[in-house]
């Protein structure tokens, strides 16, 4: 039997359809608003967590922490400054002289800290960065010890020379005193690809060293003179900081070679074979024998360096 829908029933049906649509959009609006308020909340708590981690790292772990020896990490490539983004984005390990010096000065101004250990695992970096760290360590009034782990070479050794005492493992790489600005020349591959260099510069040396063109003999001599000058300055600075070595003795070792810890000791590049235990023992003998010395915990990521 065929059923007929009255006008009143049709109105009810249409009303129900409209109600269902309104209900759907109402739920969608509620979900959207909830998400809109949730995102700022998540961002807030994320930033709060970051601040908490930084505060805890600065405070050394709270009131229960009885440490009295600061531990300053020098790890990765050393540059003068670093905004922290390279470490956070995993673009490569970079540490800045600014953040290292700030930590050294913080230990100097902290009455609860009696000494500073420089924890080194670095292949080096820029000459200015190494020199700045060394100067900061020489200016420190509290005892300082460098502990070289896998590597303490080039600018990292330059920095370590500013400490009162250097300890390294028997198999640590130590030294590599030298300067380089070598690079890969791409001129031949550029020519092979059918490209050519167009020189538009304001001075004869403005684009010297550009990898897309061949270095002239005059330019090579200019750069070699600069490298030699920085090398001489590096040797002079390290020798002035390392009492066991004369400048002549250090110059004979400064051929860019890295020495194992067992070889570095008799050469005068380090003072003892060992690690943190030997560093603490040296400080104990130097300060008050019998007094307990405890190394403070430290953070290693770029999170803390982001603020310097």
C-alpha positions, 0 to 999 in steps of 0.5 A: 500500500502506498503511503502518503506523507502529509505536509505536517510530517514533511515539515517534521522530517525537514526539521530533523534534517536541519537539527542533525546538520546543526548538531554536526556543525556544533560538534565540529565547532566544539572540537575546533575550539578545543583544539584551538585552546589546546595548542597554546596550552601544549606550547606553554607546557613545552616551554615551561619544561624547557625553562625547568631543565635550564633552571635545574642545569644552572642550579646544579640540581637543587639544595641537596647537591653538595658539589664543589668542583665545576665541570665545564664541557668543551666538546665538538667544534669550537667557534667564538659564538653559537646561537644553539640552533646547530645543536638543536637541529642536529646540524653538527656539534658546535660549542661556543667560546662565549658559553664556555667563558660564561661557565668559567666566570660563573664558577669563579663567582660562585663561593661554593665552587673551589675549582674548575675542571675543563672536560675536553673532547674536541678536534679544535676550532677557530684560533680566536675561540681557542685564544679567548678560552685560554685567556679566560682560564689564565685569568681565573683565580681558582685552580683549573684542570683540563681533562682531555678525553678522546681528543684535545687538539688544535684550538682545543689544546690551545684552550687547555693550555690555559689551565694549571694542569692537564690530564689525558688518557694514554690513548687520547689525541693531544696537540696537533698544534698548527693552522690550516685553511685548505679547501677543495678547488672546484674550478676544473669540474666547473670548466668540465660542466661548461661553466666559467668564472666571471670576475667582478670584484672591487679589489684584487684579493676580494674573491681570492680563495673562491673554490670556483676558480684557480688560486694564483701564486700571489694569492697563495703566498698571501694566504700562506703568510697569514697561516704562518703568522697565526701559527707563530702566534699560536705557538707563542701563546701556548708556550707562554701558558705552559711552564714546562715547555719553552717556546723553542721546544714547543715550536719543534712539536708544532708540526700539526701532529697529534700525539697519544697521551703516553707520548704527550707526557714526556714531551711536556704537552700534558702533566699526567696520564689519567682522567677525572679521578686523577684530576680530583686527586691533583686538586685535593693535594693542591687545596686541602688534603682530606677535604671531599671534592665532588664534581658538579653535574653539567648539561651537554646539549645546545639547550643551555648554549641557546641562551648565550 
